[in-house]
Amino acid sequence: MEISLTPSYDNNNGWQEILPAPAEATVLTGDLTCDYLVIGAGYSGLSVTRRLAELDPSASVVLVEGDRIGNNAAGRSSGFAIDHAHNLRAKSFADAKAAAIAGVTMNRAGLDYLDQTITAHNIDCQWVKEGKYHAAATSRGEGMLDSFAESLDAIDEDYTMHHAAKCEEVFGTRYYTKALHAPHSYLVQPAAMVRGLAGTMPENVSIYESSMVKSVEYGTPHTVHTQRGSATAPVLVLATNGFTEGFGFLQKQLIPLITWGSLTRELTDAESEQLGGHPSYGIIAAHPAGTSVRRVTTPNNRILVRNIFSFSKRSDFTSRVSWAAKSHRKAFDNRWPELSGVPFSHSWGGALSLSRNGEPVFGELRPNVYGTVVHNGVGIARGTISGKLLAEMIMGEDSELLRQMQAKGRPNTNLPFQDLGVRINARARRLIAGREE
Ligand SMILES: Cc1cc2nc3c(=O)[nH]c(=O)nc-3n(C[C@H](O)[C@H](O)[C@H](O)COP(=O)(O)OP(=O)(O)OC[C@H]3O[C@@H](n4cnc5c(N)ncnc54)[C@H](O)[C@@H]3O)c2cc1C
């Protein structure tokens, strides 16, 4: 069958573009066979590939990526490697205490796997355990922080609450009135991380980039075709985010969104001094529809802004980028009016997939075809642990975490006019977020 939906990213992902240009891609040519074939080199694909290769060192594992590694959603993320749920719908966060604790444990297992790999291979990606701030700029946001704190208390998680003066000291702006610091998350340069993960695979892994899969023949074995070659294996893993739909699965079960980021040019020393505050931090808005920002000092002195979730068919990351950049400009100028002349050097969008009931895709999609999608905004942690557990499942391993992942619900079917509903909901949430955006 022809693949009906493939990504087409532009080359304006700031995280990728500020790194040295990658070596020329090894493109899939000719017809190869292997034991395990993984499509997609985001967090899920990199993790499932590494784990398959670790568990079966005598097997050949091939990873095929349509774009350059780092130019995908994984390399376009804001680099918050988060242990908690991303948003603060705090009332549900600890309603089911055991489920909340299990969710945090699952995410931390993903972060541990990344931490071990990054440390073992000395991957240079500014991976630091700085924690994350959830910051409020409105009284509604402050209320959400209080609810979040109650939820964290309920599951014995530590945090520190900061008031306005401390916010100004850390962030170099008076914009925020209250912030909750949770210490166990990491910050990372996401494109550097995925490039580093790909560059340090076990020896039995081969990676092909710029090799978009255009068609697939399911069978025993399965074969995928790219423009210049093909790959055949008895076991196929689709780590292709929402584009898994293009492979004939999950029709009307995924909600395709784009979210958008912008990165400033490097700040001058004078601008940094004027800004004040700590040299590195990451803020997630108290309201889920608000703006995330990061100050990134090493190796460049820049500020990242991310906001807006827009519904999309996932193939258009460019036509609305200037519209998103305007929203980033406004958010930046509101927070740091004294730096309003500092331009963004890059603005970009990237794909996210949600499901209506928030449940993930994990497991066998058809005989010997496996997949994992829907990481609910915490793709670094959840994509990584899902990929690792999927490899363990394929290899017949057993663990408490794997059983928990298998026991999760699965996405339900979208409603009629789901796209319209999502658009209206996104617009309403932006209005309610107000100054949190
Ligand atoms: C702007 C932005 C900010 C974000 N911030 C954060 C954050 O701070 N923290 C966090 O945890 N998450 C964040 N996310 C979410 C996170 O990036 C995603 O959840 C994550 O990338 C999903 O990982 P994945 O491996 O499932 O998919 P992806 O990273 O999208 O990887 C899928 C891969 O499959 C490839 N592919 C698809 N179809 C084909 C095909 N036919 N042939 C070959 N290859 C194919 C794609 O090119 C892609 O490389 C953010 C996302 C965006 C867009």
The ligand as a MOL file (V3000), in Angstrom:
LIG
                    3D

  0  0  0     0  0            999 V3000
M  V30 BEGIN CTAB
M  V30 COUNTS 53 58 0 0 0
M  V30 BEGIN ATOM
M  V30 1 C 7.2710 22.8420 19.4570 0
M  V30 2 C 7.1500 21.5920 20.3010 0
M  V30 3 C 7.5110 21.6190 21.6340 0
M  V30 4 C 7.4550 20.4390 22.4140 0
M  V30 5 N 7.9700 20.4640 23.6730 0
M  V30 6 C 8.0730 19.3160 24.3910 0
M  V30 7 C 8.7680 19.3030 25.6290 0
M  V30 8 O 9.3060 20.3200 26.0830 0
M  V30 9 N 8.8430 18.1160 26.3080 0
M  V30 10 C 8.3020 16.9550 25.8030 0
M  V30 11 O 8.4220 15.9220 26.4580 0
M  V30 12 N 7.6500 16.9470 24.5990 0
M  V30 13 C 7.5480 18.0860 23.8840 0
M  V30 14 N 6.9390 18.0750 22.6420 0
M  V30 15 C 6.3260 16.8170 22.1700 0
M  V30 16 C 7.3510 15.8610 21.6020 0
M  V30 17 O 8.1910 16.5110 20.6800 0
M  V30 18 C 6.6460 14.7000 20.9110 0
M  V30 19 O 5.7350 14.1350 21.8440 0
M  V30 20 C 7.6550 13.6530 20.4900 0
M  V30 21 O 8.5470 14.1580 19.5420 0
M  V30 22 C 6.9660 12.4080 19.9690 0
M  V30 23 O 7.9940 11.4650 19.7460 0
M  V30 24 P 7.8210 10.3420 18.6530 0
M  V30 25 O 9.0950 9.5850 18.5970 0
M  V30 26 O 6.5790 9.5880 18.9110 0
M  V30 27 O 7.5480 11.1460 17.2900 0
M  V30 28 P 8.4800 12.1050 16.4010 0
M  V30 29 O 9.4570 12.8080 17.2310 0
M  V30 30 O 7.5380 12.9160 15.5770 0
M  V30 31 O 9.2340 11.0720 15.4790 0
M  V30 32 C 8.5310 10.3830 14.4660 0
M  V30 33 C 9.4690 10.2210 13.2940 0
M  V30 34 O 8.8580 9.4280 12.2850 0
M  V30 35 C 9.3170 9.8920 11.0340 0
M  V30 36 N 8.4140 9.4300 9.9920 0
M  V30 37 C 7.0760 9.5980 9.9130 0
M  V30 38 N 6.5990 9.0320 8.7960 0
M  V30 39 C 7.6490 8.4740 8.1570 0
M  V30 40 C 7.8000 7.7420 6.9560 0
M  V30 41 N 6.7540 7.4800 6.1370 0
M  V30 42 N 9.0350 7.3300 6.5940 0
M  V30 43 C 10.1010 7.5760 7.3870 0
M  V30 44 N 10.0290 8.2880 8.5440 0
M  V30 45 C 8.8070 8.7240 8.9190 0
M  V30 46 C 9.2970 11.4130 11.2110 0
M  V30 47 O 10.0990 12.0650 10.2410 0
M  V30 48 C 9.8290 11.5570 12.6320 0
M  V30 49 O 11.2140 11.6970 12.6480 0
M  V30 50 C 6.9630 19.2340 21.8540 0
M  V30 51 C 6.5540 19.2080 20.5010 0
M  V30 52 C 6.6690 20.3550 19.7290 0
M  V30 53 C 6.2700 20.2720 18.3080 0
M  V30 END ATOM
M  V30 BEGIN BOND
M  V30 1 1 1 2
M  V30 2 1 2 3
M  V30 3 2 2 52
M  V30 4 2 3 4
M  V30 5 1 4 5
M  V30 6 1 4 50
M  V30 7 2 5 6
M  V30 8 1 6 7
M  V30 9 1 6 13
M  V30 10 2 7 8
M  V30 11 1 7 9
M  V30 12 1 9 10
M  V30 13 2 10 11
M  V30 14 1 10 12
M  V30 15 2 12 13
M  V30 16 1 13 14
M  V30 17 1 14 15
M  V30 18 1 14 50
M  V30 19 1 15 16
M  V30 20 1 16 17
M  V30 21 1 16 18
M  V30 22 1 18 19
M  V30 23 1 18 20
M  V30 24 1 20 21
M  V30 25 1 20 22
M  V30 26 1 22 23
M  V30 27 1 23 24
M  V30 28 2 24 25
M  V30 29 1 24 26
M  V30 30 1 24 27
M  V30 31 1 27 28
M  V30 32 2 28 29
M  V30 33 1 28 30
M  V30 34 1 28 31
M  V30 35 1 31 32
M  V30 36 1 32 33
M  V30 37 1 33 34
M  V30 38 1 33 48
M  V30 39 1 34 35
M  V30 40 1 35 36
M  V30 41 1 35 46
M  V30 42 1 36 37
M  V30 43 1 36 45
M  V30 44 2 37 38
M  V30 45 1 38 39
M  V30 46 1 39 40
M  V30 47 2 39 45
M  V30 48 1 40 41
M  V30 49 2 40 42
M  V30 50 1 42 43
M  V30 51 2 43 44
M  V30 52 1 44 45
M  V30 53 1 46 47
M  V30 54 1 46 48
M  V30 55 1 48 49
M  V30 56 2 50 51
M  V30 57 1 51 52
M  V30 58 1 52 53
M  V30 END BOND
M  V30 END CTAB
M  END
